[in-house]
Amino acid sequence: MTSLSQSLLAKKIDLESQWNKSYLEQGKLTTDMQWLEVELKEVKRQILQQDLENARQENNLVLSEEEDPAFIAS
């Protein structure tokens, strides 16, 4: 796992922890929690993109736009 992947995973865990803490304190979904979900979605996208790039480099893969999940997700 690269240092970038570790950093992204740490950020994801922190955002999830903030979301959980807020839910326990508020007892319901709040606007702040929805923004945390937006940030989480972006971090997850970055993790996926990093993993795909690592796999491409390890296997010398070149995917077309139709086959590339990073392209499809954007």
Backbone as JSON Lines, residues from 0, in Angstrom:
{"i":0,"aa":"M","n":[0.86,-1.18,0.0],"ca":[0.0,0.0,0.0],"c":[0.9,1.23,0.0]}
{"i":1,"aa":"T","n":[0.62,2.14,-0.91],"ca":[1.43,3.35,-1.01],"c":[1.07,4.34,0.11]}
{"i":2,"aa":"S","n":[1.93,5.31,0.3],"ca":[1.66,6.31,1.34],"c":[0.42,7.12,0.99]}
{"i":3,"aa":"L","n":[0.18,7.35,-0.31],"ca":[-1.04,8.06,-0.72],"c":[-2.28,7.24,-0.37]}
{"i":4,"aa":"S","n":[-2.24,5.93,-0.64],"ca":[-3.37,5.06,-0.3],"c":[-3.6,5.05,1.21]}
{"i":5,"aa":"Q","n":[-2.52,4.99,1.97],"ca":[-2.65,5.0,3.44],"c":[-3.26,6.31,3.92]}
{"i":6,"aa":"S","n":[-2.84,7.41,3.31],"ca":[-3.37,8.72,3.68],"c":[-4.86,8.81,3.36]}
{"i":7,"aa":"L","n":[-5.24,8.32,2.17],"ca":[-6.65,8.35,1.79],"c":[-7.48,7.46,2.71]}
{"i":8,"aa":"L","n":[-6.96,6.29,3.05],"ca":[-7.69,5.38,3.95],"c":[-7.85,6.02,5.32]}
{"i":9,"aa":"A","n":[-6.81,6.68,5.82],"ca":[-6.89,7.35,7.11],"c":[-7.95,8.45,7.07]}
{"i":10,"aa":"K","n":[-8.01,9.2,5.96],"ca":[-9.02,10.26,5.83],"c":[-10.42,9.66,5.8]}
{"i":11,"aa":"K","n":[-10.59,8.54,5.07],"ca":[-11.89,7.87,4.99],"c":[-12.34,7.43,6.39]}
{"i":12,"aa":"I","n":[-11.45,6.81,7.13],"ca":[-11.77,6.34,8.48],"c":[-12.14,7.51,9.38]}
{"i":13,"aa":"D","n":[-11.41,8.62,9.27],"ca":[-11.7,9.8,10.08],"c":[-13.07,10.38,9.75]}
{"i":14,"aa":"L","n":[-13.38,10.47,8.45],"ca":[-14.7,10.99,8.06],"c":[-15.82,10.08,8.54]}
{"i":15,"aa":"E","n":[-15.63,8.78,8.44],"ca":[-16.64,7.83,8.94],"c":[-16.82,7.97,10.44]}
{"i":16,"aa":"S","n":[-15.72,8.19,11.14],"ca":[-15.79,8.36,12.59],"c":[-16.56,9.64,12.94]}
{"i":17,"aa":"Q","n":[-16.29,10.71,12.21],"ca":[-17.02,11.97,12.44],"c":[-18.51,11.78,12.19]}
{"i":18,"aa":"W","n":[-18.85,11.05,11.11],"ca":[-20.25,10.8,10.78],"c":[-20.92,10.01,11.9]}
{"i":19,"aa":"N","n":[-20.25,8.95,12.36],"ca":[-20.79,8.11,13.43],"c":[-20.98,8.91,14.72]}
{"i":20,"aa":"K","n":[-19.99,9.71,15.08],"ca":[-20.07,10.52,16.3],"c":[-21.24,11.5,16.21]}
{"i":21,"aa":"S","n":[-21.38,12.13,15.06],"ca":[-22.47,13.08,14.88],"c":[-23.82,12.39,14.98]}
{"i":22,"aa":"Y","n":[-23.93,11.2,14.39],"ca":[-25.2,10.47,14.45],"c":[-25.54,10.08,15.89]}
{"i":23,"aa":"L","n":[-24.53,9.65,16.63],"ca":[-24.77,9.28,18.03],"c":[-25.2,10.5,18.85]}
{"i":24,"aa":"E","n":[-24.6,11.65,18.57],"ca":[-24.93,12.86,19.31],"c":[-26.29,13.44,18.9]}
{"i":25,"aa":"Q","n":[-26.59,13.44,17.61],"ca":[-27.81,14.07,17.1],"c":[-29.0,13.12,17.05]}
{"i":26,"aa":"G","n":[-28.72,11.84,16.83],"ca":[-29.79,10.86,16.74],"c":[-30.54,10.87,15.42]}
{"i":27,"aa":"K","n":[-30.03,11.64,14.47],"ca":[-30.65,11.7,13.15],"c":[-29.64,12.26,12.15]}
{"i":28,"aa":"L","n":[-29.98,12.15,10.88],"ca":[-29.13,12.68,9.81],"c":[-29.22,14.2,9.81]}
{"i":29,"aa":"T","n":[-28.05,14.85,9.77],"ca":[-28.01,16.31,9.75],"c":[-27.36,16.8,8.46]}
{"i":30,"aa":"T","n":[-27.45,18.1,8.23],"ca":[-26.83,18.7,7.06],"c":[-25.32,18.48,7.08]}
{"i":31,"aa":"D","n":[-24.71,18.63,8.25],"ca":[-23.27,18.41,8.37],"c":[-22.9,16.97,7.98]}
{"i":32,"aa":"M","n":[-23.73,16.04,8.38],"ca":[-23.47,14.64,8.05],"c":[-23.58,14.4,6.55]}
{"i":33,"aa":"Q","n":[-24.49,15.11,5.9],"ca":[-24.62,14.96,4.46],"c":[-23.36,15.47,3.75]}
{"i":34,"aa":"W","n":[-22.77,16.55,4.26],"ca":[-21.52,17.04,3.68],"c":[-20.39,16.04,3.93]}
{"i":35,"aa":"L","n":[-20.4,15.39,5.09],"ca":[-19.41,14.34,5.34],"c":[-19.56,13.21,4.33]}
{"i":36,"aa":"E","n":[-20.8,12.87,4.0],"ca":[-21.04,11.82,3.01],"c":[-20.51,12.21,1.64]}
{"i":37,"aa":"V","n":[-20.63,13.48,1.28],"ca":[-20.09,13.96,0.0],"c":[-18.57,13.82,0.01]}
{"i":38,"aa":"E","n":[-17.94,14.22,1.1],"ca":[-16.49,14.08,1.22],"c":[-16.06,12.61,1.18]}
{"i":39,"aa":"L","n":[-16.83,11.76,1.86],"ca":[-16.53,10.33,1.86],"c":[-16.6,9.75,0.44]}
{"i":40,"aa":"K","n":[-17.6,10.15,-0.3],"ca":[-17.75,9.66,-1.67],"c":[-16.52,10.05,-2.5]}
{"i":41,"aa":"E","n":[-16.04,11.26,-2.33],"ca":[-14.87,11.72,-3.08],"c":[-13.61,10.95,-2.67]}
{"i":42,"aa":"V","n":[-13.44,10.71,-1.39],"ca":[-12.27,9.96,-0.92],"c":[-12.33,8.53,-1.44]}
{"i":43,"aa":"K","n":[-13.51,7.92,-1.42],"ca":[-13.65,6.56,-1.95],"c":[-13.31,6.53,-3.44]}
{"i":44,"aa":"R","n":[-13.74,7.56,-4.17],"ca":[-13.43,7.64,-5.59],"c":[-11.91,7.74,-5.81]}
{"i":45,"aa":"Q","n":[-11.25,8.54,-4.97],"ca":[-9.81,8.69,-5.07],"c":[-9.09,7.38,-4.76]}
{"i":46,"aa":"I","n":[-9.58,6.64,-3.76],"ca":[-8.99,5.35,-3.41],"c":[-9.12,4.39,-4.58]}
{"i":47,"aa":"L","n":[-10.31,4.32,-5.16],"ca":[-10.52,3.44,-6.31],"c":[-9.62,3.83,-7.47]}
{"i":48,"aa":"Q","n":[-9.53,5.13,-7.74],"ca":[-8.69,5.61,-8.83],"c":[-7.23,5.24,-8.59]}
{"i":49,"aa":"Q","n":[-6.76,5.4,-7.36],"ca":[-5.37,5.06,-7.02],"c":[-5.13,3.56,-7.18]}
{"i":50,"aa":"D","n":[-6.07,2.74,-6.72],"ca":[-5.93,1.29,-6.85],"c":[-5.9,0.86,-8.32]}
{"i":51,"aa":"L","n":[-6.75,1.48,-9.13],"ca":[-6.76,1.15,-10.55],"c":[-5.44,1.55,-11.21]}
{"i":52,"aa":"E","n":[-4.92,2.69,-10.85],"ca":[-3.65,3.14,-11.41],"c":[-2.52,2.19,-11.0]}
{"i":53,"aa":"N","n":[-2.53,1.77,-9.74],"ca":[-1.51,0.82,-9.27],"c":[-1.61,-0.5,-10.02]}
{"i":54,"aa":"A","n":[-2.83,-0.98,-10.25],"ca":[-3.03,-2.23,-10.97],"c":[-2.55,-2.1,-12.41]}
{"i":55,"aa":"R","n":[-2.84,-0.97,-13.02],"ca":[-2.38,-0.74,-14.4],"c":[-0.86,-0.79,-14.48]}
{"i":56,"aa":"Q","n":[-0.21,-0.13,-13.54],"ca":[1.25,-0.1,-13.55],"c":[1.84,-1.48,-13.3]}
{"i":57,"aa":"E","n":[1.26,-2.22,-12.38],"ca":[1.75,-3.56,-12.06],"c":[1.57,-4.52,-13.23]}
{"i":58,"aa":"N","n":[0.5,-4.35,-13.97],"ca":[0.17,-5.29,-15.05],"c":[0.33,-4.7,-16.44]}
{"i":59,"aa":"N","n":[0.85,-3.47,-16.53],"ca":[1.0,-2.78,-17.81],"c":[-0.3,-2.78,-18.61]}
{"i":60,"aa":"L","n":[-1.4,-2.47,-17.93],"ca":[-2.71,-2.47,-18.58],"c":[-3.04,-1.1,-19.14]}
{"i":61,"aa":"V","n":[-3.72,-1.11,-20.26],"ca":[-4.27,0.1,-20.84],"c":[-5.73,-0.2,-21.15]}
{"i":62,"aa":"L","n":[-6.63,0.5,-20.45],"ca":[-8.06,0.28,-20.64],"c":[-8.64,1.39,-21.5]}
{"i":63,"aa":"S","n":[-9.62,1.03,-22.3],"ca":[-10.34,2.05,-23.06],"c":[-11.29,2.78,-22.12]}
{"i":64,"aa":"E","n":[-11.84,3.89,-22.58],"ca":[-12.76,4.65,-21.73],"c":[-13.97,3.82,-21.33]}
{"i":65,"aa":"E","n":[-14.44,2.92,-22.2],"ca":[-15.6,2.1,-21.91],"c":[-15.31,1.07,-20.81]}
{"i":66,"aa":"E","n":[-14.05,0.63,-20.69],"ca":[-13.68,-0.39,-19.72],"c":[-13.2,0.2,-18.4]}
{"i":67,"aa":"D","n":[-12.92,1.47,-18.38],"ca":[-12.28,2.12,-17.24],"c":[-13.31,2.59,-16.22]}
{"i":68,"aa":"P","n":[-13.39,1.94,-15.04],"ca":[-14.37,2.36,-14.02],"c":[-14.15,3.78,-13.54]}
{"i":69,"aa":"A","n":[-12.9,4.28,-13.55],"ca":[-12.64,5.65,-13.13],"c":[-13.3,6.62,-14.11]}
{"i":70,"aa":"F","n":[-13.28,6.29,-15.39],"ca":[-13.92,7.14,-16.38],"c":[-15.44,7.08,-16.22]}
{"i":71,"aa":"I","n":[-15.95,5.87,-16.01],"ca":[-17.39,5.69,-15.86],"c":[-17.9,6.42,-14.63]}
{"i":72,"aa":"A","n":[-17.13,6.4,-13.52],"ca":[-17.54,7.03,-12.27],"c":[-17.5,8.56,-12.34]}
{"i":73,"aa":"S","n":[-16.76,9.11,-13.29],"ca":[-16.63,10.56,-13.33],"c":[-17.81,11.24,-13.99]}
